[in-house]
Amino acid sequence: MTEATSAAPAPDALAGVLADAPFVRLVATDDGDALAAAGLLARALRATGTPFQVRVSRDPVVDDIDDGVAVTLGTDRGSRAIPGTARPASADAFAVARRLGVDPDPVVALAGVTAAGSVPGTDGSGDALDAAERNGLVERRPGIAVPTAEFADDLAASTLVRTPYSGDPEGSRSALADLGLPAETDEDAHQRLASLVAVDVVDAEGATARSASAVERALRPYATVGDAAPVETVGGYADVLDALAREAPGTGIALALDADPNDGVRTAALDAWRAHGLAAHRALDTATIGRYDGCVVARVGTVETADDGPGATRAVLPTVARLLRDFRSPEPVAVAVDESSGRLAVAATESTGLGDACRSVATDLAAVGWGTADRGGIAVDGADAAGTETDADITGALAALREAL
């Protein structure tokens, strides 16, 4: 099965379908952009009185259902999709919501755009940025993009950066203590903090040239104003949504759906985000890294997460692969491998059909593969998707994937 099984409908066309639907099922890929897009459409459907269901899947394939329509978000698969390839899915979802006659939340849209690796105001998000600024919901300021004012803890967990103290809250506190930041952070303090982070990212051991551009996403953030969002910055919101899409999708859906989430949802979201970010950085800290022609591979050991269940490694590995790609890989493709769980995750700097490659390799090995144009994964756990026992191992899957790429 390929990723290009449907044509992405224009906002007007999709809005027309949703307006007439008796029921809508939204299925998002497990990333922050798709989750934000699902939240935007779900809020619009709720405003227009259309029943809906939202879920997150690592590899959604949904056809129309008997009692309504289905829309996939973040991948071009299924009968109707907002793929997120030409531009972020959240930018298209914002446009569709407007066609439905509602005022979508521009801050959620901008968070999704940022999670997609884009910059607010570009790649189709100009309308969202205009709406956010016109309504006084965001303002650009110096500093770093984290979700709260707890800079030390947030810096240690943030997956928008990779510093010597990432994954180490005590190390982060020590680094910030040397700055002597005032209790009330003013513009000068924000600027000094941003300078520290920028220098520490590019000067870190093993940092690649790509890290200098990757860190830009975390600097000079759009701060949210008042109660415009449940977090302090758009970039911090993006980081939280991206982690929740894999670590705690139910909480992520609740956060994206509610314009004013209660303290319980907000606390659960931030706790899951911090646990996810710390685990991803620590896994990369202890990984054995090897460089091959066209890719860099990080073989991780035990991944410590807040959830020790079978989904823990699956949740963290894609983030490890992205961190490796953005900050430590001189090659265009980065792979994170956990041999103990028989899983790997892969991320690329460009859309290279990674999802299709992972599915193809997995099919040949009677394993399970999934993904989108620029990221994917393979699981070899002794049985394929149909439950048939297989002797394949993740080392063989990695070798086959490298050959396919």
PEQUIMO-V313753 format. One record per residue. N is the residue number from 1. RES is the residue in one letter. OMEGA is omega as a letter, one per 30 degrees, with the letter a starting at -180 (999 if undefined). NEAR is the number of other C-alpha atoms within 12 Angstrom. Layout:
n:N res:RES omega:OMEGA near:NEAR
n:N res:RES omega:OMEGA near:NEAR
This chain:
n:1 res:M omega:a near:22
n:2 res:T omega:l near:24
n:3 res:E omega:a near:37
n:4 res:A omega:a near:23
n:5 res:T omega:l near:20
n:6 res:S omega:l near:22
n:7 res:A omega:a near:21
n:8 res:A omega:a near:31
n:9 res:P omega:l near:25
n:10 res:A omega:a near:19
n:11 res:P omega:l near:27
n:12 res:D omega:a near:21
n:13 res:A omega:a near:22
n:14 res:L omega:l near:32
n:15 res:A omega:l near:32
n:16 res:G omega:l near:19
n:17 res:V omega:a near:28
n:18 res:L omega:a near:37
n:19 res:A omega:a near:32
n:20 res:D omega:a near:20
n:21 res:A omega:l near:25
n:22 res:P omega:a near:21
n:23 res:F omega:a near:27
n:24 res:V omega:l near:37
n:25 res:R omega:l near:36
n:26 res:L omega:l near:44
n:27 res:V omega:a near:45
n:28 res:A omega:l near:50
n:29 res:T omega:a near:47
n:30 res:D omega:l near:46
n:31 res:D omega:a near:52
n:32 res:G omega:l near:50
n:33 res:D omega:a near:51
n:34 res:A omega:l near:60
n:35 res:L omega:l near:58
n:36 res:A omega:l near:59
n:37 res:A omega:l near:61
n:38 res:A omega:l near:58
n:39 res:G omega:l near:49
n:40 res:L omega:a near:48
n:41 res:L omega:l near:56
n:42 res:A omega:l near:44
n:43 res:R omega:l near:38
n:44 res:A omega:l near:35
n:45 res:L omega:l near:38
n:46 res:R omega:a near:26
n:47 res:A omega:a near:21
n:48 res:T omega:l near:25
n:49 res:G omega:l near:19
n:50 res:T omega:l near:24
n:51 res:P omega:a near:25
n:52 res:F omega:l near:31
n:53 res:Q omega:l near:28
n:54 res:V omega:l near:38
n:55 res:R omega:l near:38
n:56 res:V omega:l near:41
n:57 res:S omega:l near:32
n:58 res:R omega:a near:37
n:59 res:D omega:a near:38
n:60 res:P omega:l near:34
n:61 res:V omega:a near:35
n:62 res:V omega:l near:30
n:63 res:D omega:l near:23
n:64 res:D omega:a near:23
n:65 res:I omega:a near:19
n:66 res:D omega:a near:12
n:67 res:D omega:l near:15
n:68 res:G omega:a near:23
n:69 res:V omega:l near:32
n:70 res:A omega:l near:36
n:71 res:V omega:l near:48
n:72 res:T omega:a near:48
n:73 res:L omega:l near:51
n:74 res:G omega:l near:52
n:75 res:T omega:a near:51
n:76 res:D omega:a near:39
n:77 res:R omega:a near:38
n:78 res:G omega:a near:34
n:79 res:S omega:l near:28
n:80 res:R omega:a near:37
n:81 res:A omega:l near:45
n:82 res:I omega:a near:46
n:83 res:P omega:a near:41
n:84 res:G omega:l near:42
n:85 res:T omega:l near:36
n:86 res:A omega:l near:23
n:87 res:R omega:a near:34
n:88 res:P omega:l near:41
n:89 res:A omega:a near:50
n:90 res:S omega:l near:54
n:91 res:A omega:l near:51
n:92 res:D omega:l near:47
n:93 res:A omega:l near:58
n:94 res:F omega:l near:48
n:95 res:A omega:l near:36
n:96 res:V omega:l near:37
n:97 res:A omega:l near:38
n:98 res:R omega:l near:32
n:99 res:R omega:l near:26
n:100 res:L omega:l near:32
n:101 res:G omega:l near:22
n:102 res:V omega:l near:25
n:103 res:D omega:a near:28
n:104 res:P omega:a near:41
n:105 res:D omega:a near:42
n:106 res:P omega:a near:45
n:107 res:V omega:l near:52
n:108 res:V omega:l near:56
n:109 res:A omega:a near:56
n:110 res:L omega:l near:56
n:111 res:A omega:l near:58
n:112 res:G omega:l near:52
n:113 res:V omega:l near:48
n:114 res:T omega:l near:46
n:115 res:A omega:l near:45
n:116 res:A omega:a near:43
n:117 res:G omega:l near:37
n:118 res:S omega:a near:33
n:119 res:V omega:l near:33
n:120 res:P omega:a near:41
n:121 res:G omega:l near:27
n:122 res:T omega:l near:22
n:123 res:D omega:l near:27
n:124 res:G omega:a near:28
n:125 res:S omega:a near:33
n:126 res:G omega:l near:27
n:127 res:D omega:l near:28
n:128 res:A omega:l near:38
n:129 res:L omega:l near:35
n:130 res:D omega:a near:23
n:131 res:A omega:a near:26
n:132 res:A omega:a near:33
n:133 res:E omega:a near:25
n:134 res:R omega:a near:15
n:135 res:N omega:l near:19
n:136 res:G omega:a near:21
n:137 res:L omega:l near:29
n:138 res:V omega:l near:34
n:139 res:E omega:a near:26
n:140 res:R omega:l near:26
n:141 res:R omega:l near:26
n:142 res:P omega:l near:25
n:143 res:G omega:a near:36
n:144 res:I omega:a near:42
n:145 res:A omega:l near:45
n:146 res:V omega:a near:45
n:147 res:P omega:a near:41
n:148 res:T omega:l near:33
n:149 res:A omega:l near:21
n:150 res:E omega:a near:26
n:151 res:F omega:a near:33
n:152 res:A omega:a near:32
n:153 res:D omega:a near:31
n:154 res:D omega:l near:43
n:155 res:L omega:l near:48
n:156 res:A omega:a near:38
n:157 res:A omega:a near:43
n:158 res:S omega:l near:48
n:159 res:T omega:l near:52
n:160 res:L omega:a near:51
n:161 res:V omega:l near:52
n:162 res:R omega:a near:49
n:163 res:T omega:l near:39
n:164 res:P omega:l near:32
n:165 res:Y omega:l near:33
n:166 res:S omega:a near:38
n:167 res:G omega:a near:36
n:168 res:D omega:a near:30
n:169 res:P omega:a near:29
n:170 res:E omega:l near:20
n:171 res:G omega:l near:20
n:172 res:S omega:l near:31
n:173 res:R omega:a near:23
n:174 res:S omega:l near:20
n:175 res:A omega:a near:27
n:176 res:L omega:l near:30
n:177 res:A omega:l near:17
n:178 res:D omega:l near:15
n:179 res:L omega:a near:23
n:180 res:G omega:a near:17
n:181 res:L omega:l near:24
n:182 res:P omega:l near:16
n:183 res:A omega:l near:13
n:184 res:E omega:a near:12
n:185 res:T omega:l near:20
n:186 res:D omega:a near:15
n:187 res:E omega:l near:18
n:188 res:D omega:l near:18
n:189 res:A omega:l near:23
n:190 res:H omega:a near:32
n:191 res:Q omega:l near:22
n:192 res:R omega:l near:26
n:193 res:L omega:l near:35
n:194 res:A omega:l near:33
n:195 res:S omega:l near:25
n:196 res:L omega:a near:31
n:197 res:V omega:a near:41
n:198 res:A omega:l near:32
n:199 res:V omega:a near:23
n:200 res:D omega:l near:28
n:201 res:V omega:a near:37
n:202 res:V omega:l near:28
n:203 res:D omega:a near:22
n:204 res:A omega:l near:23
n:205 res:E omega:l near:18
n:206 res:G omega:a near:23
n:207 res:A omega:l near:29
n:208 res:T omega:l near:25
n:209 res:A omega:a near:22
n:210 res:R omega:a near:25
n:211 res:S omega:a near:34
n:212 res:A omega:l near:27
n:213 res:S omega:a near:21
n:214 res:A omega:a near:32
n:215 res:V omega:a near:38
n:216 res:E omega:a near:32
n:217 res:R omega:a near:38
n:218 res:A omega:a near:44
n:219 res:L omega:a near:36
n:220 res:R omega:a near:31
n:221 res:P omega:l near:35
n:222 res:Y omega:l near:40
n:223 res:A omega:l near:39
n:224 res:T omega:a near:34
n:225 res:V omega:l near:22
n:226 res:G omega:a near:16
n:227 res:D omega:a near:17
n:228 res:A omega:a near:28
n:229 res:A omega:l near:38
n:230 res:P omega:l near:39
n:231 res:V omega:a near:41
n:232 res:E omega:a near:37
n:233 res:T omega:l near:42
n:234 res:V omega:l near:49
n:235 res:G omega:l near:51
n:236 res:G omega:l near:50
n:237 res:Y omega:l near:49
n:238 res:A omega:a near:52
n:239 res:D omega:l near:50
n:240 res:V omega:a near:55
n:241 res:L omega:a near:56
n:242 res:D omega:l near:52
n:243 res:A omega:a near:47
n:244 res:L omega:a near:44
n:245 res:A omega:l near:47
n:246 res:R omega:a near:41
n:247 res:E omega:a near:46
n:248 res:A omega:a near:40
n:249 res:P omega:l near:39
n:250 res:G omega:l near:26
n:251 res:T omega:l near:35
n:252 res:G omega:l near:45
n:253 res:I omega:l near:45
n:254 res:A omega:a near:34
n:255 res:L omega:a near:41
n:256 res:A omega:a near:48
n:257 res:L omega:a near:37
n:258 res:D omega:l near:28
n:259 res:A omega:a near:26
n:260 res:D omega:a near:20
n:261 res:P omega:a near:23
n:262 res:N omega:a near:17
n:263 res:D omega:a near:16
n:264 res:G omega:l near:15
n:265 res:V omega:a near:26
n:266 res:R omega:l near:30
n:267 res:T omega:l near:21
n:268 res:A omega:l near:25
n:269 res:A omega:a near:39
n:270 res:L omega:l near:38
n:271 res:D omega:a near:30
n:272 res:A omega:l near:35
n:273 res:W omega:a near:46
n:274 res:R omega:l near:42
n:275 res:A omega:a near:37
n:276 res:H omega:a near:45
n:277 res:G omega:l near:49
n:278 res:L omega:a near:37
n:279 res:A omega:a near:42
n:280 res:A omega:l near:48
n:281 res:H omega:a near:43
n:282 res:R omega:l near:34
n:283 res:A omega:l near:36
n:284 res:L omega:l near:45
n:285 res:D omega:a near:30
n:286 res:T omega:a near:21
n:287 res:A omega:l near:28
n:288 res:T omega:a near:20
n:289 res:I omega:l near:28
n:290 res:G omega:l near:22
n:291 res:R omega:l near:22
n:292 res:Y omega:l near:21
n:293 res:D omega:l near:16
n:294 res:G omega:a near:22
n:295 res:C omega:l near:32
n:296 res:V omega:a near:35
n:297 res:V omega:l near:41
n:298 res:A omega:l near:40
n:299 res:R omega:a near:35
n:300 res:V omega:l near:36
n:301 res:G omega:l near:27
n:302 res:T omega:l near:24
n:303 res:V omega:a near:40
n:304 res:E omega:l near:29
n:305 res:T omega:l near:31
n:306 res:A omega:a near:25
n:307 res:D omega:a near:21
n:308 res:D omega:a near:18
n:309 res:G omega:a near:14
n:310 res:P omega:a near:20
n:311 res:G omega:a near:22
n:312 res:A omega:a near:28
n:313 res:T omega:l near:38
n:314 res:R omega:a near:42
n:315 res:A omega:a near:43
n:316 res:V omega:a near:51
n:317 res:L omega:l near:52
n:318 res:P omega:l near:48
n:319 res:T omega:l near:54
n:320 res:V omega:l near:51
n:321 res:A omega:l near:46
n:322 res:R omega:l near:45
n:323 res:L omega:l near:46
n:324 res:L omega:l near:51
n:325 res:R omega:a near:44
n:326 res:D omega:a near:40
n:327 res:F omega:a near:43
n:328 res:R omega:a near:42
n:329 res:S omega:l near:37
n:330 res:P omega:l near:27
n:331 res:E omega:a near:26
n:332 res:P omega:a near:34
n:333 res:V omega:l near:39
n:334 res:A omega:a near:48
n:335 res:V omega:l near:55
n:336 res:A omega:a near:51
n:337 res:V omega:l near:48
n:338 res:D omega:a near:42
n:339 res:E omega:a near:30
n:340 res:S omega:l near:22
n:341 res:S omega:l near:29
n:342 res:G omega:a near:34
n:343 res:R omega:l near:45
n:344 res:L omega:l near:48
n:345 res:A omega:a near:51
n:346 res:V omega:l near:51
n:347 res:A omega:a near:43
n:348 res:A omega:a near:36
n:349 res:T omega:a near:30
n:350 res:E omega:l near:21
n:351 res:S omega:a near:24
n:352 res:T omega:a near:24
n:353 res:G omega:a near:32
n:354 res:L omega:a near:36
n:355 res:G omega:l near:40
n:356 res:D omega:l near:35
n:357 res:A omega:l near:37
n:358 res:C omega:l near:48
n:359 res:R omega:a near:35
n:360 res:S omega:l near:30
n:361 res:V omega:a near:34
n:362 res:A omega:l near:39
n:363 res:T omega:a near:27
n:364 res:D omega:a near:23
n:365 res:L omega:a near:33
n:366 res:A omega:l near:30
n:367 res:A omega:a near:35
n:368 res:V omega:l near:39
n:369 res:G omega:a near:40
n:370 res:W omega:l near:41
n:371 res:G omega:l near:43
n:372 res:T omega:a near:43
n:373 res:A omega:a near:34
n:374 res:D omega:l near:38
n:375 res:R omega:a near:46
n:376 res:G omega:a near:47
n:377 res:G omega:l near:49
n:378 res:I omega:l near:52
n:379 res:A omega:l near:45
n:380 res:V omega:a near:40
n:381 res:D omega:l near:30
n:382 res:G omega:l near:23
n:383 res:A omega:l near:21
n:384 res:D omega:a near:24
n:385 res:A omega:a near:21
n:386 res:A omega:l near:12
n:387 res:G omega:a near:13
n:388 res:T omega:a near:16
n:389 res:E omega:a near:16
n:390 res:T omega:l near:22
n:391 res:D omega:a near:19
n:392 res:A omega:l near:30
n:393 res:D omega:a near:32
n:394 res:I omega:l near:37
n:395 res:T omega:l near:27
n:396 res:G omega:l near:26
n:397 res:A omega:l near:40
n:398 res:L omega:l near:40
n:399 res:A omega:l near:24
n:400 res:A omega:l near:23
n:401 res:L omega:l near:38
n:402 res:R omega:l near:25
n:403 res:E omega:a near:17
n:404 res:A omega:a near:22
n:405 res:L omega:999 near:28
